[in-house]
Amino acid sequence: QLVVSGGGLVQPGESLRPSCTAPASVSVMYNMVWYRQPPGNQRESREMVAAITTGGTTSYADDVKGRFTISRDNAKYTIYLQMNSLKSEDAAVYYCNANLTTDHAKWNCWGQGTQVTVSS
């Protein structure tokens, strides 16, 4: 299970920085992606927000480019999503997803989600 934290309630224009950490048993964490699911929508409506590869290549959804930054701390098996200039339309539950590897297994894993509310 990926552990997600760092959501919250902010006003438009403010910032948040959620994080996503893999279990201690993990030896490799790759293909890391942040998704979001707007309020009232089904799981199938989750949209990719930002992604980062093992080599550090990043990609972003068009509506967050220039405002959001995905990063990783390899030593901590953690990824971050720096969200600046938040808008009301950014409100959603944010999830992380990654491929994880231990000595005995490989699997794709979701975090539990963190609520981001943007309201004045």
TORKEVO-576111 format. One record per residue: chain; x negated, y, z of N, C-alpha, C, O in turn. Coordinates in Angstrom, 1 decimal. Atoms other than C-alpha are relative to their C-alpha. Example, Ala and Ser with C-alpha at 12.3 -4.5 7.8 and 13.67 -1.06 7.14 Angstrom:
// residues 2
 cadena     nu     nv     nw    cau    cav    caw     cu     cv     cw     ou     ov     ow
      A   -0.9   -1.2    0.0  -12.3   -4.5    7.8   -0.9    1.2    0.0   -1.9    1.2    0.7
      A    0.9   -1.1    0.0  -13.7   -1.1    7.1    0.8    1.1    0.8    0.3    2.2    0.9
// end
This chain:
// residues 120
 cadena     nu     nv     nw    cau    cav    caw     cu     cv     cw     ou     ov     ow
      A   -0.8   -1.2    0.0    0.0    0.0    0.0   -0.9    1.2    0.0   -1.8    1.4    0.8
      A    0.7   -1.3    0.0   -1.3    3.4   -0.9    0.7    0.9    1.0    2.0    1.0    1.0
      A   -0.5   -0.9   -1.0   -0.8    6.0    1.9    0.0    1.4   -0.5   -1.1    1.9   -0.9
      A   -0.1   -1.3    0.6    0.5    9.3    0.7    0.4    1.0    1.1    1.2    0.7    2.0
      A   -0.3   -1.1   -1.0    0.6   12.5    2.8   -0.2    1.3   -0.7   -0.8    1.5   -1.7
      A    0.3   -1.3    0.5    0.7   16.2    2.3    1.1    0.8   -0.7    0.9    1.9   -1.2
      A   -1.1   -0.7    0.6    4.1   17.1    1.0    0.5    1.0    1.0   -0.1    1.2    2.1
      A   -0.6   -0.9   -0.9    6.3   19.7    2.6    0.9    1.0   -0.6    1.3    0.9   -1.8
      A   -0.9   -1.1    0.4    8.5   22.8    2.3   -0.8    1.3   -0.2   -1.5    1.7    0.7
      A    0.7   -1.2    0.3    7.0   25.8    0.6    0.9    1.0   -0.8    1.9    0.6   -1.3
      A   -0.7   -1.0    0.8    8.1   29.0   -1.0   -0.6    0.1   -1.4   -1.7   -0.3   -1.6
      A    0.6   -0.2    1.4    7.7   29.7   -4.8   -1.3    0.8    0.1   -1.4    1.8    0.7
      A    1.2   -0.6    0.0    4.2   30.6   -5.5   -1.1   -0.5    0.9   -2.3   -0.2    0.8
      A    1.0    0.5   -1.0    2.6   28.8   -2.6   -0.6   -1.3   -0.5   -0.3   -1.8   -1.6
      A    0.8    1.2    0.4    0.4   25.7   -2.7    0.2   -1.2    1.0    0.5   -1.0    2.2
      A    0.1    1.2   -0.8    0.3   22.1   -1.4   -1.1   -0.9   -0.6   -1.5   -0.7   -1.8
      A    1.0    0.9    0.4   -2.3   19.4   -1.6    0.2   -1.4    0.6   -0.4   -1.8    1.5
      A   -0.2    1.3   -0.5   -1.0   15.9   -1.2   -1.2   -0.9   -0.3   -1.9   -0.6   -1.2
      A    1.1    1.0    0.2   -3.4   13.0   -0.9    0.6   -1.4    0.0    1.7   -1.7    0.4
      A   -0.4    1.4    0.1   -3.2    9.3   -1.6   -1.2   -0.9    0.2   -2.3   -0.8   -0.5
      A    1.1    0.7   -0.5   -5.5    6.8    0.1    0.2   -1.5   -0.1    1.3   -2.0    0.3
      A   -0.1    1.5    0.2   -6.1    3.1   -0.7   -0.4   -0.7    1.3   -1.0   -0.1    2.2
      A    0.4    0.8   -1.2   -6.4    0.4    2.0   -1.5   -0.2    0.1   -2.2   -0.1   -0.8
      A    1.5    0.2   -0.2   -9.8   -0.2    3.6   -0.6   -1.2   -0.7   -1.8   -1.2   -0.9
      A    0.5    1.2    0.6  -10.0   -3.6    2.0   -0.4    0.2   -1.5   -1.0   -0.7   -2.1
      A    0.1   -0.2    1.4  -10.1   -2.1   -1.5   -1.5    0.3   -0.3   -2.2    1.0    0.4
      A    1.3   -0.2    0.5  -13.4   -2.2   -3.4   -0.1    0.9   -1.2   -1.1    1.6   -1.5
      A   -0.1   -0.8    1.2  -12.3   -0.5   -6.6    1.4    0.6   -0.1    2.4   -0.1    0.1
      A   -1.2   -0.7    0.2   -9.6    2.0   -7.3   -0.1    0.7   -1.3   -1.0    1.5   -1.5
      A    0.1   -0.6    1.3   -8.9    3.0  -10.9    1.3    0.2   -0.6    2.4   -0.2   -0.1
      A   -1.3   -0.4    0.7   -6.3    4.4  -13.3    0.9    0.6    1.0    2.0    0.1    1.1
      A   -0.8   -0.6   -1.0   -5.0    6.7  -10.7    0.9    1.1   -0.6    0.5    1.9   -1.4
      A   -1.0   -0.8    0.6   -1.8    8.6  -11.5    0.9    0.6    1.1    1.3   -0.1    2.0
      A   -1.0   -0.6   -0.8    0.5   11.1   -9.7    1.3    0.0   -0.9    1.2    0.5   -2.0
      A   -1.3   -0.1    0.7    4.2   10.8  -10.7    0.9    0.9    0.9    0.6    1.1    2.1
      A   -1.0   -0.6   -0.8    7.2   12.7   -9.5    1.4   -0.4   -0.4    1.7   -0.7   -1.6
      A   -1.4    0.4    0.2   10.9   11.9   -9.2    0.9    1.1    0.5    1.0    1.3    1.7
      A   -0.9   -1.1   -0.5   13.3   14.9   -9.1    1.1   -0.5    0.8    1.5   -1.6    0.8
      A   -1.1    0.3   -0.9   16.0   15.0   -6.5    1.2   -0.6   -0.7    1.7   -0.1   -1.8
      A   -1.2    0.6    0.6   19.0   12.7   -7.3   -0.2   -0.8   -1.2    0.7   -1.4   -1.7
      A    0.3    0.8    1.1   17.2   11.0  -10.1   -0.4   -1.4    0.4   -0.8   -1.7    1.5
      A    0.4    1.3   -0.3   16.6    7.3  -10.4   -1.5   -0.2   -0.3   -2.2    0.6   -0.8
      A    1.4    0.3    0.1   13.3    5.6  -10.3   -0.5    0.0   -1.4   -1.7    0.4   -1.7
      A    0.4    0.0    1.5   13.3    5.2  -14.1   -0.4    1.4   -0.5   -1.0    1.5   -1.5
      A    0.3   -1.4    0.5   13.1    9.0  -14.4   -1.3    0.5    0.5   -1.6    1.7    0.2
      A    1.3   -0.6   -0.5    9.7    9.3  -12.7   -0.8    0.4   -1.2   -0.9   -0.3   -2.2
      A    0.8   -0.6    1.0    7.5   11.4  -14.8   -1.5    0.1    0.4   -1.8    0.4    1.6
      A    1.4   -0.1   -0.3    3.7   11.4  -15.0   -0.3    1.5    0.2    0.1    2.3   -0.6
      A    0.4   -1.4   -0.3    2.3   14.6  -13.5   -1.5    0.2   -0.4   -1.8    1.2   -1.1
      A    1.5   -0.1    0.2   -1.5   14.0  -13.6   -0.6   -1.3    0.2   -0.1   -2.2    0.9
      A    0.7    1.3    0.0   -3.9   11.2  -14.1   -1.5    0.3    0.0   -2.0    1.3   -0.5
      A    1.4   -0.1    0.0   -7.6   10.6  -13.5   -0.6   -1.4   -0.2   -0.2   -2.3    0.5
      A    0.6    1.3    0.3   -9.8    7.8  -14.8   -1.2   -0.2    1.0   -1.6    0.7    1.7
      A    1.1    0.3   -0.9  -12.7    6.1  -13.0   -1.2    1.0   -0.4   -1.9    1.4    0.5
      A    1.0   -0.9    0.4  -15.0    8.3  -15.0    0.2    1.5    0.2   -0.6    2.3    0.0
      A   -0.3   -1.4   -0.4  -13.3   11.5  -13.9    0.8    0.8   -1.1    1.1    1.9   -0.9
      A   -0.8   -0.7    1.0  -11.3   12.3  -17.1    1.4    0.2    0.5    2.0   -0.7    1.0
      A   -1.3   -0.3   -0.5   -8.1   14.0  -16.3    1.0    0.3   -1.1    0.6    0.7   -2.2
      A   -1.1   -0.4    0.9   -4.8   14.6  -18.0    1.2    0.4    0.8    1.4    0.0    1.9
      A   -1.1   -0.7   -0.7   -1.7   16.6  -17.1    1.2    0.1   -0.9    1.2    0.1   -2.1
      A   -1.2   -0.3    0.7    1.9   17.0  -18.0   -0.1    1.5   -0.4   -0.7    2.3    0.3
      A    0.1   -1.4    0.5    2.4   20.2  -20.0    0.4    1.0    1.0   -0.1    2.1    1.0
      A   -0.5   -1.1   -0.9    4.4   22.0  -17.4   -0.7    0.2    1.3   -0.4    1.0    2.1
      A    0.8   -0.3   -1.2    1.8   21.7  -14.7   -1.5    0.4   -0.4   -2.3    0.7    0.5
      A    1.3   -0.4    0.4   -1.3   22.4  -16.8   -0.4    1.5    0.5    0.5    2.4    0.3
      A    0.5   -1.3   -0.5   -3.3   25.3  -15.3    0.5    0.3    1.4    0.0    1.3    2.1
      A   -0.5   -0.2   -1.4   -1.4   25.0  -11.9   -0.4   -1.1    0.9   -0.7   -0.9    2.1
      A    0.3    1.2   -0.8   -2.1   21.5  -10.7   -1.4   -0.6   -0.4   -1.8   -0.5   -1.6
      A    1.3    0.6    0.3   -5.5   19.8  -10.4   -0.1   -1.4    0.8    0.1   -1.4    2.0
      A    0.2    1.3   -0.7   -6.1   16.1   -9.7   -1.4   -0.2    0.2   -2.3    0.1   -0.7
      A    1.4    0.3   -0.3   -9.3   15.0   -8.1   -0.1   -1.3    0.8    0.9   -1.8    1.3
      A    0.2    1.2   -0.7  -10.8   12.0   -6.4   -1.2    0.1    0.9   -2.2    0.8    0.6
      A    1.1    0.2   -0.9  -13.1   11.2   -3.5   -0.3   -1.5    0.0    0.4   -2.3    0.7
      A    0.3    1.4    0.1  -14.7    7.9   -4.4   -0.4   -0.7    1.3    0.0   -1.8    1.6
      A    0.4    0.5   -1.3  -16.2    7.4   -1.0    1.1   -0.3    0.9    1.1   -1.2    1.8
      A   -1.2    0.1   -0.9  -12.8    7.7    0.7    1.1   -0.8   -0.7    2.2   -1.0   -0.1
      A   -1.1    0.6    0.7  -10.8    5.9   -2.0    1.3    0.8    0.1    2.4    0.3    0.3
      A   -1.1   -0.9   -0.1   -8.6    8.9   -2.1    0.1    0.9   -1.2   -0.9    1.3   -1.7
      A   -0.3   -1.0    1.1   -7.0   11.1   -4.8    0.8    1.1    0.6    1.6    0.9    1.6
      A   -0.7   -1.2   -0.5   -5.6   14.5   -4.3    0.7    0.7   -1.2    0.4    0.4   -2.4
      A   -0.7   -0.8    1.0   -3.2   16.7   -6.2    0.2    1.4    0.5    1.1    1.7    1.3
      A   -0.1   -1.4   -0.4   -3.8   20.4   -5.7    1.0    0.7   -0.8    0.9    0.8   -2.1
      A   -1.1   -0.6    0.7   -0.6   22.2   -6.6    0.1    1.4    0.4    0.4    1.8    1.5
      A    0.0   -1.4   -0.3   -0.8   25.9   -6.9    1.2    0.6   -0.8    1.8    0.0   -1.7
      A   -1.1   -0.8    0.7    1.9   28.5   -8.0    1.2   -0.9   -0.2    1.8   -1.0   -1.2
      A   -1.1    1.0    0.0    4.6   26.0   -7.1    1.3    0.8   -0.4    1.6    1.9    0.0
      A   -1.3   -0.5    0.5    8.0   26.6   -8.8    1.1   -0.9    0.5    0.9   -2.0    1.0
      A   -1.2    0.8   -0.5   11.5   25.4   -7.8    0.1   -1.3   -0.8    0.6   -2.3   -0.2
      A   -0.1    1.3    0.8   11.4   22.9  -10.7   -1.0   -1.0    0.3   -1.0   -2.1   -0.2
      A    1.0    1.0   -0.4    8.4   21.2   -9.1    0.5   -0.8    1.1   -0.1   -1.8    1.5
      A   -0.6    0.8   -1.1   10.6   20.0   -6.3    0.3   -1.4   -0.4    1.0   -1.6   -1.4
      A   -0.1    1.4    0.3   10.5   16.2   -6.2   -0.6   -0.8    1.1   -1.3   -0.3    2.0
      A    0.8    0.9   -0.8    9.3   13.2   -4.4   -1.2   -0.4   -0.9   -1.1   -0.8   -2.0
      A    1.2    0.3    0.7    5.7   12.7   -5.5   -0.6   -1.3    0.4   -0.7   -1.6    1.6
      A    0.6    1.4   -0.2    4.2    9.2   -5.8   -1.3   -0.1   -0.7   -1.6    0.5   -1.7
      A    1.2    0.3    0.6    0.8    8.0   -6.5    0.0   -1.5   -0.4    0.7   -2.3    0.1
      A    0.1    1.3    0.5    0.0    4.9   -8.5   -1.5   -0.3   -0.4   -2.1    0.6   -0.9
      A    1.4    0.4    0.3   -3.3    3.0   -8.9   -0.2   -1.5   -0.2    0.6   -2.2    0.3
      A    0.4    1.4    0.1   -4.9   -0.2   -9.9   -1.1   -0.2    1.1   -2.0    0.5    1.2
      A    0.9    0.2   -1.1   -6.7   -1.7   -6.9   -0.6   -1.4   -0.1    0.0   -2.3   -0.7
      A    0.7    1.3    0.0   -9.2   -4.5   -6.6   -0.7   -0.2    1.4   -1.3    0.7    2.0
      A    0.8    0.4   -1.1  -10.5   -6.4   -3.6   -0.9   -1.1   -0.4   -1.0   -1.4   -1.6
      A    0.8    1.2    0.3  -12.8   -9.4   -3.4    0.8   -1.1   -0.6    0.2   -1.9   -1.3
      A   -0.8    1.2    0.4   -9.9  -11.7   -4.1    1.1    0.3   -0.9    1.8   -0.6   -1.4
      A   -1.2   -0.3    0.7   -7.3   -9.9   -6.0    0.0    1.4   -0.7   -0.9    2.2   -0.4
      A   -0.2   -1.3    0.7   -6.3   -7.1   -8.5    1.5    0.2   -0.1    2.3   -0.8   -0.3
      A   -1.4   -0.3    0.1   -2.9   -5.4   -8.5    0.2    1.5   -0.2   -0.6    2.3    0.1
      A   -0.5   -1.3    0.2   -1.0   -2.3   -9.4    0.8    0.4    1.2    1.6   -0.4    1.7
      A   -0.6   -0.3   -1.2    0.2   -0.4   -6.4    0.6    1.4    0.0    0.0    2.4   -0.6
      A   -0.7   -1.3   -0.1    2.6    2.5   -5.6   -0.2    0.5    1.5   -0.2   -0.3    2.4
      A   -0.1   -0.6   -1.3    2.4    4.9   -2.6    1.4    0.1    0.4    2.3   -0.1   -0.5
      A   -1.4    0.0   -0.5    5.5    5.5   -0.5    0.7    1.3   -0.4    1.9    1.4   -0.2
      A   -0.6   -1.2    0.4    6.1    9.0   -1.9    0.0    1.1    1.1    0.0    0.8    2.3
      A    0.0   -1.1   -0.9    6.0   12.4   -0.3    0.9    1.1   -0.6    0.8    1.4   -1.8
      A   -0.9   -1.0    0.4    8.7   15.1   -0.5   -0.6    1.3   -0.1   -1.3    1.8    0.8
      A    0.4   -1.3    0.2    7.9   18.4   -2.0    1.2    0.9   -0.3    2.0    0.6   -1.2
      A   -1.1   -0.8    0.2   10.5   21.1   -1.6   -0.5    1.5   -0.2   -1.3    2.0    0.6
      A    0.4   -1.4    0.3   10.1   24.6   -3.1    1.3    0.8    0.0    2.1    0.7   -0.9
      A   -1.2   -0.8   -0.2   12.6   27.1   -1.9   -0.3    1.3    0.7   -1.1    1.3    1.6
      A    0.2   -1.3   -0.7   12.8   30.7   -0.9    1.1    0.1    1.1    1.1    1.1    1.8
// end
